[in-house]
Amino acid sequence: FLNRSKLDRKRCCIPNITEVTSQLETARLESVQVAAGRPRCLIIGSQGWLVTVDEFRKSLLEYNATNLIIHRNVSVSADVPRSIAEHGGFYYIGSDNDPILVIDISNLSVVN
C-alpha cells in the first residue's frame, strides 16, 4: 500500500508519519497465499525481493515483495536448506549437514 517513490532510501523510511498512519487506516488489507513447501528464514534482499529457501523442494525462491509472485527460483544442492542471508551480492545458505552454500545473486549460480 505504500508507494516506493515516497521512501527515503537513505533513512530507509517514509519521513511523514502522518501519511503512513493515514495510509494504514485506509488500506485494504488482503491475505495472499503462496505455494511454498516448507519456507525457511525469510529475508528482504538488497534488490527488494522477498527471499527464502524451501527445505522440501530444496530451492531458493525470490518473490516480488508486493504481490508475492515468484521472480526466480533455483534448486540448491544443500541437503536440507535451513537458513539464508545476503551480503555483497551473494546469498549464503546454511543447512543441517553441508557447508555454507554461496550463490551469486546476479545469475543464481553457485560460487565455488
Order of alpha helices (4+ residues) and beta strands (2+ residues): alpha-beta-beta-beta-beta-beta-beta-beta-beta
